[in-house]
């Protein structure tokens, strides 16, 4: 389960970060990052 801080980190995708870069930094799958981005804001 991702922490709230991690969710805020994933929101950096809107600032131009790639899904792959975020996944590597958080050590989670790209699919997990996509799920968070697709979820409720």
Phi and psi restraints in degrees (range 20) as a CNS / XPLOR table:
assign (resid 1 and name C) (resid 2 and name N)
       (resid 2 and name CA) (resid 2 and name C) 1.0 -84.0 20.0 2
assign (resid 2 and name N) (resid 2 and name CA)
       (resid 2 and name C) (resid 3 and name N) 1.0 144.7 20.0 2
assign (resid 2 and name C) (resid 3 and name N)
       (resid 3 and name CA) (resid 3 and name C) 1.0 -82.7 20.0 2
assign (resid 3 and name N) (resid 3 and name CA)
       (resid 3 and name C) (resid 4 and name N) 1.0 163.7 20.0 2
assign (resid 3 and name C) (resid 4 and name N)
       (resid 4 and name CA) (resid 4 and name C) 1.0 -59.0 20.0 2
assign (resid 4 and name N) (resid 4 and name CA)
       (resid 4 and name C) (resid 5 and name N) 1.0 -38.3 20.0 2
assign (resid 4 and name C) (resid 5 and name N)
       (resid 5 and name CA) (resid 5 and name C) 1.0 -60.9 20.0 2
assign (resid 5 and name N) (resid 5 and name CA)
       (resid 5 and name C) (resid 6 and name N) 1.0 -41.4 20.0 2
assign (resid 5 and name C) (resid 6 and name N)
       (resid 6 and name CA) (resid 6 and name C) 1.0 -64.1 20.0 2
assign (resid 6 and name N) (resid 6 and name CA)
       (resid 6 and name C) (resid 7 and name N) 1.0 -39.2 20.0 2
assign (resid 6 and name C) (resid 7 and name N)
       (resid 7 and name CA) (resid 7 and name C) 1.0 -62.3 20.0 2
assign (resid 7 and name N) (resid 7 and name CA)
       (resid 7 and name C) (resid 8 and name N) 1.0 -42.5 20.0 2
assign (resid 7 and name C) (resid 8 and name N)
       (resid 8 and name CA) (resid 8 and name C) 1.0 -63.5 20.0 2
assign (resid 8 and name N) (resid 8 and name CA)
       (resid 8 and name C) (resid 9 and name N) 1.0 -36.7 20.0 2
assign (resid 8 and name C) (resid 9 and name N)
       (resid 9 and name CA) (resid 9 and name C) 1.0 -64.2 20.0 2
assign (resid 9 and name N) (resid 9 and name CA)
       (resid 9 and name C) (resid 10 and name N) 1.0 -40.7 20.0 2
assign (resid 9 and name C) (resid 10 and name N)
       (resid 10 and name CA) (resid 10 and name C) 1.0 -65.0 20.0 2
assign (resid 10 and name N) (resid 10 and name CA)
       (resid 10 and name C) (resid 11 and name N) 1.0 -30.4 20.0 2
assign (resid 10 and name C) (resid 11 and name N)
       (resid 11 and name CA) (resid 11 and name C) 1.0 -64.0 20.0 2
assign (resid 11 and name N) (resid 11 and name CA)
       (resid 11 and name C) (resid 12 and name N) 1.0 -11.9 20.0 2
assign (resid 11 and name C) (resid 12 and name N)
       (resid 12 and name CA) (resid 12 and name C) 1.0 -64.2 20.0 2
assign (resid 12 and name N) (resid 12 and name CA)
       (resid 12 and name C) (resid 13 and name N) 1.0 -13.1 20.0 2
assign (resid 12 and name C) (resid 13 and name N)
       (resid 13 and name CA) (resid 13 and name C) 1.0 -56.9 20.0 2
assign (resid 13 and name N) (resid 13 and name CA)
       (resid 13 and name C) (resid 14 and name N) 1.0 -34.1 20.0 2
assign (resid 13 and name C) (resid 14 and name N)
       (resid 14 and name CA) (resid 14 and name C) 1.0 -67.9 20.0 2
assign (resid 14 and name N) (resid 14 and name CA)
       (resid 14 and name C) (resid 15 and name N) 1.0 -19.5 20.0 2
assign (resid 14 and name C) (resid 15 and name N)
       (resid 15 and name CA) (resid 15 and name C) 1.0 -91.1 20.0 2
assign (resid 15 and name N) (resid 15 and name CA)
       (resid 15 and name C) (resid 16 and name N) 1.0 5.2 20.0 2
assign (resid 15 and name C) (resid 16 and name N)
       (resid 16 and name CA) (resid 16 and name C) 1.0 107.7 20.0 2
assign (resid 16 and name N) (resid 16 and name CA)
       (resid 16 and name C) (resid 17 and name N) 1.0 -0.2 20.0 2
assign (resid 16 and name C) (resid 17 and name N)
       (resid 17 and name CA) (resid 17 and name C) 1.0 -73.6 20.0 2
assign (resid 17 and name N) (resid 17 and name CA)
       (resid 17 and name C) (resid 18 and name N) 1.0 144.1 20.0 2
assign (resid 17 and name C) (resid 18 and name N)
       (resid 18 and name CA) (resid 18 and name C) 1.0 -80.3 20.0 2
assign (resid 18 and name N) (resid 18 and name CA)
       (resid 18 and name C) (resid 19 and name N) 1.0 154.9 20.0 2
assign (resid 18 and name C) (resid 19 and name N)
       (resid 19 and name CA) (resid 19 and name C) 1.0 -61.6 20.0 2
assign (resid 19 and name N) (resid 19 and name CA)
       (resid 19 and name C) (resid 20 and name N) 1.0 -39.3 20.0 2
assign (resid 19 and name C) (resid 20 and name N)
       (resid 20 and name CA) (resid 20 and name C) 1.0 -61.9 20.0 2
assign (resid 20 and name N) (resid 20 and name CA)
       (resid 20 and name C) (resid 21 and name N) 1.0 -43.7 20.0 2
assign (resid 20 and name C) (resid 21 and name N)
       (resid 21 and name CA) (resid 21 and name C) 1.0 -62.8 20.0 2
assign (resid 21 and name N) (resid 21 and name CA)
       (resid 21 and name C) (resid 22 and name N) 1.0 -44.1 20.0 2
assign (resid 21 and name C) (resid 22 and name N)
       (resid 22 and name CA) (resid 22 and name C) 1.0 -63.5 20.0 2
assign (resid 22 and name N) (resid 22 and name CA)
       (resid 22 and name C) (resid 23 and name N) 1.0 -44.2 20.0 2
assign (resid 22 and name C) (resid 23 and name N)
       (resid 23 and name CA) (resid 23 and name C) 1.0 -61.1 20.0 2
assign (resid 23 and name N) (resid 23 and name CA)
       (resid 23 and name C) (resid 24 and name N) 1.0 -41.5 20.0 2
assign (resid 23 and name C) (resid 24 and name N)
       (resid 24 and name CA) (resid 24 and name C) 1.0 -64.5 20.0 2
assign (resid 24 and name N) (resid 24 and name CA)
       (resid 24 and name C) (resid 25 and name N) 1.0 -44.3 20.0 2
assign (resid 24 and name C) (resid 25 and name N)
       (resid 25 and name CA) (resid 25 and name C) 1.0 -63.5 20.0 2
assign (resid 25 and name N) (resid 25 and name CA)
       (resid 25 and name C) (resid 26 and name N) 1.0 -38.6 20.0 2
assign (resid 25 and name C) (resid 26 and name N)
       (resid 26 and name CA) (resid 26 and name C) 1.0 -92.4 20.0 2
assign (resid 26 and name N) (resid 26 and name CA)
       (resid 26 and name C) (resid 27 and name N) 1.0 -5.8 20.0 2
assign (resid 26 and name C) (resid 27 and name N)
       (resid 27 and name CA) (resid 27 and name C) 1.0 57.2 20.0 2
assign (resid 27 and name N) (resid 27 and name CA)
       (resid 27 and name C) (resid 28 and name N) 1.0 47.8 20.0 2
assign (resid 27 and name C) (resid 28 and name N)
       (resid 28 and name CA) (resid 28 and name C) 1.0 -128.6 20.0 2
assign (resid 28 and name N) (resid 28 and name CA)
       (resid 28 and name C) (resid 29 and name N) 1.0 170.2 20.0 2
assign (resid 28 and name C) (resid 29 and name N)
       (resid 29 and name CA) (resid 29 and name C) 1.0 -76.3 20.0 2
assign (resid 29 and name N) (resid 29 and name CA)
       (resid 29 and name C) (resid 30 and name N) 1.0 157.5 20.0 2
assign (resid 29 and name C) (resid 30 and name N)
       (resid 30 and name CA) (resid 30 and name C) 1.0 -63.9 20.0 2
assign (resid 30 and name N) (resid 30 and name CA)
       (resid 30 and name C) (resid 31 and name N) 1.0 -32.5 20.0 2
assign (resid 30 and name C) (resid 31 and name N)
       (resid 31 and name CA) (resid 31 and name C) 1.0 -61.9 20.0 2
assign (resid 31 and name N) (resid 31 and name CA)
       (resid 31 and name C) (resid 32 and name N) 1.0 -40.3 20.0 2
assign (resid 31 and name C) (resid 32 and name N)
       (resid 32 and name CA) (resid 32 and name C) 1.0 -62.7 20.0 2
assign (resid 32 and name N) (resid 32 and name CA)
       (resid 32 and name C) (resid 33 and name N) 1.0 -43.0 20.0 2
assign (resid 32 and name C) (resid 33 and name N)
       (resid 33 and name CA) (resid 33 and name C) 1.0 -61.6 20.0 2
assign (resid 33 and name N) (resid 33 and name CA)
       (resid 33 and name C) (resid 34 and name N) 1.0 -43.5 20.0 2
assign (resid 33 and name C) (resid 34 and name N)
       (resid 34 and name CA) (resid 34 and name C) 1.0 -62.4 20.0 2
assign (resid 34 and name N) (resid 34 and name CA)
       (resid 34 and name C) (resid 35 and name N) 1.0 -39.7 20.0 2
assign (resid 34 and name C) (resid 35 and name N)
       (resid 35 and name CA) (resid 35 and name C) 1.0 -62.6 20.0 2
assign (resid 35 and name N) (resid 35 and name CA)
       (resid 35 and name C) (resid 36 and name N) 1.0 -41.2 20.0 2
assign (resid 35 and name C) (resid 36 and name N)
       (resid 36 and name CA) (resid 36 and name C) 1.0 -66.4 20.0 2
assign (resid 36 and name N) (resid 36 and name CA)
       (resid 36 and name C) (resid 37 and name N) 1.0 -41.5 20.0 2
assign (resid 36 and name C) (resid 37 and name N)
       (resid 37 and name CA) (resid 37 and name C) 1.0 -66.4 20.0 2
assign (resid 37 and name N) (resid 37 and name CA)
       (resid 37 and name C) (resid 38 and name N) 1.0 -32.0 20.0 2
assign (resid 37 and name C) (resid 38 and name N)
       (resid 38 and name CA) (resid 38 and name C) 1.0 -82.3 20.0 2
assign (resid 38 and name N) (resid 38 and name CA)
       (resid 38 and name C) (resid 39 and name N) 1.0 -15.5 20.0 2
assign (resid 38 and name C) (resid 39 and name N)
       (resid 39 and name CA) (resid 39 and name C) 1.0 -73.3 20.0 2
assign (resid 39 and name N) (resid 39 and name CA)
       (resid 39 and name C) (resid 40 and name N) 1.0 -178.9 20.0 2
assign (resid 39 and name C) (resid 40 and name N)
       (resid 40 and name CA) (resid 40 and name C) 1.0 -63.7 20.0 2
assign (resid 40 and name N) (resid 40 and name CA)
       (resid 40 and name C) (resid 41 and name N) 1.0 142.0 20.0 2
